[in-house]
Amino acid sequence: MDHVDEEIEIPNYFLCPISLEIMKDPVTAVSGITYDRQSIVQWLEKVPSCPVTKQHLPLDSDLTPNHTLRRLIQHWCDENATRGVARIPTPRAPPGKLNIVEEIKNLKKFVVEGNVSSLRTRREETLKKLEVLAMEGETNRRMMCEAGVHRSLILFVVKCTLEEEEEGQHLNGHLDESLRLLHLIGVPLNDARALLIENDQILESLTLILHQQDFINKAYTIVLLRNLTGNASSHIVQRFGAEILKGIIGFLKDVVISSFNLTNPSVSATLQPSSSSVRSKLDRSLVIKRGVTAALMILLETSSWSQNRTILVDLGAVSQLIELEISYSGEKRTTELVLGILSHLCCCADGRGEMLAHGGGIAIVTKRVLWISTAADDRALSILSTLSKFSPENEVVNEMVCVGTVEKLCSVLRVDCGLSLKEKAREILRDHFDEWKRFTCIDVPLLTKLLSS
């Protein structure tokens, strides 16, 4: 509604109890209270109860259009048009399950018949319709999962990527809609493991996408990969080959580059808004953020196995993780994950060597102590402890003095924190006490006092 003069009195029953604005699409819940459709749907996605009566209302409960009230509101708007009141258009009917089922049938047909040129236009129309339906609310997304849209989309992605790889073609933009729709609706946890077991080409297909240039598609793919493996058994995660891990690390490298160079063609070109009105609604920064978190969670799990640590170190994971922590403006969860992976990689000699070889490795780990969270403190001190025990003493001692690690460890002993953290800090300081004393910048009396307390 446009600007309305203050003297216009709006009937109370025209106002939505949630938004307190004139209802554009009034619907009556089973509790008997009428709300604007958009407001009550958004409410029920968070709280499954009637805002007025507190009666339990599931998200898929019936919402009956109140046509009488809607006509009264439209009539009132018409009568007050000369006073600046804009007419509220008649809302279109929301999509039902039949609409979704029909589009799913079309999608399954495309999976069977493949990438036939005569079907491309119809396929793109179907994907766009499904995406619009998914954007309209959680109810539609849930119906899609119940109807198996995620399965059809994954099979469609597999079919397209493998066929185009055999033909020597580059992956075209037509995968965008499939990956974006999968990102919207997700993969139910109880179905993820079965999908991977039933089709061993899924990982191969997702690997191909990870090695393409489209930055956002990489983010979608990594989130999908995490969804598929988040509830899977460990042997499935162990199946991740070097190519998958290389693709994930490459994505993190692109994230680091994008934070320094916004003109990077492999990043900025794919970050430009699409002409698609639906695509522009998606928060692309949120997609990238989810991609980073998913990538780190995958690396944390895969680095739990010793054979994977060697692969990750050889792929340059240590350097990329340090650069990511230095450059990426993320949340504490990002730092906790990065430090967790680095603590795993420092369990092998090559990993410790890469950590010391990077000029900012010990410095950034030291900076994160007493800065993020208790979990981050524990992982950071584990890294410093491992380095101090198993790396060349002179190199480690000199580095720790230069970047302020000794002072930070002393702070750990002086502040109120967990006993396990204090013990780790005390152990590092005690092991190299004779070396610390050689440096004039170290307060030896204070250090002695802290170690004796």
N, C-alpha and C positions, 0 to 999 in steps of 0.2 A: 504494500500500500504506500502511495506517495504521501507527501506532506498533507496533514489534516489540521484544520484550524482547531484550536483548543476548545472552542465552545461546542463542538460536535460531541454529542453524548453517544457513546457506543454501548449497545445493550450488553450486559454482563455475560449472557449466555452465548454471545458471539465469540467470546474470548476463550482460548485454550487454557485449561488450568495449569499447564506446565509452562508454556512460553508467555502466557498472558498477552498474546497477540491475537488478532482476528484470525479465525481458522480458515484456511484455504481448502482443506480437504477433511471436513469433520467426519470422524468415525466413532462408533460406539463400541466400547469394550464389553466383554461379558459381565463385567461388574456394574454395567448400566451407566457409566460415566462417558461423556463424549469428549474426545480430544482431537487435536489436529494430527493427521496420520504420521507425518514426519516426526513430530515431537514424541508421540507415544512409542513409535518403533525404536527411536533412539534411546528412550527411557528403558524399554524392556530389554534392550541389548545389554544394559548394565544392571538393572534391578528388575527381577521377574515378579513384580507386584504392582497393583493399581496405586498410583500416587495419592489418590483421594481416599479410597476405602481400605487400602493395604491388602486387599484380597490377592491371593496368588494368581499371577497371570504369566503363563509360559510365553516364550517369544513367538511361538506359532499359534497362539490363541486367536480366535476369530475376531476380526475388526470389521464391523458392519458399517458400510457407508451410510451416513445420515443425510440422505438426499433432501429431505424437507428442510433441515437446518441450513444446508448449503444453499438452497434456493432462496431462503429468507435472507441470508447474508448477501447474496448476489443482488437481490432486489433492493436491499437497503443501500448497497454501494451505488446502484444505478440512481436511486433517488437523491443521493448526496454527491453525485458526480460533479455538479457545478460548484461544490464547496471543496473540491480538491481530493475527493475520495476516488481511488482507482478501482475499477471493477475486477473482481477476482475471477479468473477464468475457470471453466469447468475442468476439474482434474481428470486425467486419463485413468482408466482402470489399471490397477497394479497387475503385474504379470502373475499368473498362477502356475501351478505345477505342470499343467498341460503345455504351456508355452515352453517351459524348460525341457520337458520330456521330448517334445518335437525337435528341438534344436539338438538334443543329445543324439537322437536317431540319425540326424544328418551328420553329426560329428563322427559317429561310429562308421557310417557309410564311407566317409573320407579315409578313415584309418584302413578299411578293407581295400578300397579301390586305389589308394595311393595318391601320388602327386600328378594326377592326370590334368592336363592343361585346361580341359573343358570344365573341370570342377573347381578350379582355383577361385573364381569369382564367388561361387556359392559357398566355398569353404571360408573365405574371408568374411563374408556376410554373416555366416553362422557364428564364427568366433567373436565378431563384433557384437552381435546380439547377446551372446552369452556373457560377454564382458559388461555390457550395459546392465544386464540383469544382476550380475554379481555386485556391481557398484551400488545397486539400489538398496541393499540391506543384508543383514546377517541371515535372515530367513531364507532368502534366495540362495545364498552361498551354502547353507546347510542342506537345502534340497538338492543342490548340485552334487554335493558329496554323497548324499544318500543314493542318488541316481548313477553314481560312478563317473562323473565328468572328469575327475582327476585321473582315473585309469585311462580313459579314452584319450585325454590330452597327452599323457606320458607316452602312450603307444604311438600317438600321432607324431610326437617329437622324435621318438626313436626311428620311426619309419622314414621320416623326412631327412634327418641328419645322415643316417646310414646310406640311403639311396643317393643323396647328393655327394657324399664322400666317394662312393663307388664311381660316380660319373665325373669325378674330378672338379666339381663345382664348389664355389664358395657358398657358405650358408647365407641365404637371402633374408630380407627383412620380414618374410612371412612367418618366421618363427617367433617374432616379437609378441604377437597376440597370444599365442599358445603359452609362452613362458610367463607373460604378464597375468594371464588368467589363472594359471597354476599358482602364481604368487598370491593372487587375491583369495582363492578358495582354500589353498593349502592341501595337505595330504593327511587324512586321518591316521593317527598313530597305530591303530589296530590293523591298518591295511598296508602300511609302509613296508614292513618286513616281507609280507607275502609277495608284493610287487617285485622286490629285488630277487627273491628266490625263483619266482616264476619266469622272469625275463632277465637273463644275464647280459643282455645287450644295452640295458638302461645305463649302466656305468660307462660303457663305451661311448654311447651317444652323448652323455653329459660331458665327457672328457673332450669330445670334438668341439662342443660349444665353448668350453673354457679356453680353447686355444684360438678362438676367433677374436676379431677386433672390437666387437660391440661390448662396451664397458658395462652398460646396464644389464644386458643379457647375461653377462658373467655373474653379476650380483644375483639376478633371479635364479640362475643355475646353482650357485653355491647354497643359497637358502633352500632350494628344492633338495639338493644333495643332503643337507643337514636334516631336513624333514624326513627324508627317506631312511636315514641311518640313525636318527636320534634314539629310536626305540629298537634298533636292530641288535642282533647278537654280535659279539666282538669279532668273530671270524669274517663277518661281512665287511667290517671296517678294515680289517687286516688285508682284504682283497684290494684296497686302494693301491694302485700302482704308482710308479714314479711320475707318469704323465698327469694323473689327476692332481697329485701334490704339486707338481710344477705349475699347473694351471691355477691352483689356488694361490700359490706364492706370487705368481704373475699378476693376479688380481690385486693383491696387497701392494705390490710394487706400483701398479697404476694409481692406487689410492694415494700413495706417498708422492708420486710425481704430480698428481693433480693438485696437491696442497701447495706445491712450489711453482708449478707452471700451468696456468689455466689455459694456455694455448696448445697444450699437448694434443695432437690430433687423435690419438687413440682414446682419449678421455673426453676432452671438451666437445668434440664433434657429436658424441653420443649423448652429451648432457643437454644439448639444445632442445627446447620444447618441440614436441611433435605436432604436426598439423592436426592430429586426431584430438578431438575435444575430450574424449574419455581419457586418453593417455595423459593429458595435461593435468588431470585431476589428481594423479598419483604424486605423492611427495617423493621426488626422486632422491633427495638427500636422505630420506628415511629408508628407501630401498638400499642405498649404498651402505648406510649404517647397519642395516640388518645383514647385508652381505658380509661386512667386516666381522660382525659378531659371529655369524655362522662359520666363516672361514677359520676364525680363531678357535672356535669350539671343535671343529673337525681336526685341526692341527694339534690341539691339546690332547685329544683322544688318541690320535694316530701316533703321537710322539711317546706314548706310554710304552710302546714296544721298541726294544733296542734296535731291531733291524730297520725300523722306520727312522730312527734318529740319524743314522748314518746317511740315509737317503735325503732327509730334510737338510742336514748340514751341507751335503754336497750340492744341493739345489740353491744354497745361499739363504736359507731361512733365517739364520741368526742375524745376518746383516739387515735383512728386510724387516724383521721384527723390531730391531733397535731403531731403525729409521722410522717405522710406523709409530712407535711410542714417542719418538722425538717430535714428529710432525703432525700426527693425527690428533685433532681436537675431539676426543671421544669422552665417554663416561668412565666411571671407575671400573665397570665391568670389563671394558677393553683393556685397561692396564692390568687387571687381575689375570686375564687370560694370557696376555703377552708374557707376563712374568712367569706364569705357570708353564708355558711352553719352553721359555728360556731355561727354566730350572730343570726341565727334562733333558733338553739338548746339552746342557752343561754336564750331564752325567757321563758323556763320552769325551775323550781327549780332543777330538777334532772340534767338537762344539765349544769347548773351553778355549781352544786356540782361536777360533773365529771371534769369540766374545772379547778376548784380549786384543785381537788384531784391529777391532773397530775402535776408533778413537773415542766414541761416546758411549761404549757399552757399560763399563763400570760406573761412569758418571750418571747416566740416566737411571740405572738401578739404584744407585745411592740416593739420588734426588727423590725417588718414589718412597723411600723409607719414611715412616711417620707423616705421610702426605695424603695417602688415598684411603686405605682401610686396613684392618687387622690382617685380612687375607693377603693383601698386597705386601704388607710388612713381612709376613711369614715367608712368602715366596721370594721376595727380594733378598732377605737375609740368608735364605737357603742357597741362592745363587752366589752371594758373596762368600759364604762358608765353603762351598764347593771349590770356588776359584782359589781361595786362600790355602786350601788343603792340598790340592792336586796340581796346581800350576806353578811355574817357576817363581820362587819366592821373591827374588829381587824385582822382577817385572811387576808382580802383583802389589808388593809393598809400595814401590814408587808410585804406581798408578793410584792406589788408594789414598796415599798422602796428598797427591796433587789435586784430586777431585773432591777432597773433603770427606772421604769415607770414614776416616778415623774419628773426626769430630761428630759425624752422624751416629756412629756406633756408641760413642760416649753419651750422646743425647738419649739413645735408647735406654741406657743404664740409669739415666737421671729422671726420666719421665715415668708416669704411671702407665705401664703396659704389661702384657702377659709375661709370666715367668719364663716360658719357653723362648720368647723373643729375646729377653734379657740374657738367657743362657747362651743363645747363638751368638749374640753380640760379644759377650764376655769371652767366649771361646776363641773368636777371631782375634780379638785384641790380645789375649793371653798368648796365643800361638806365635805371634810376631812381635811380642813386647820388646825383645832385645833390638829388633830392627827399628821399631818406632822411635826408640830413644836416640837414635843417631840424627834425627831431624830436629832442627832448631824450632820449627813451627809447631811441634807437638808439646803440649803442656804435660810433661812427664809426671810432676807431683799429682796433678788431677787424675791422670790415667792410673797411676799407682793406687790412689785412694779408691777409685771406682772399682778396680779389680780386687781390692782387698775387702771391700764391703760386702 
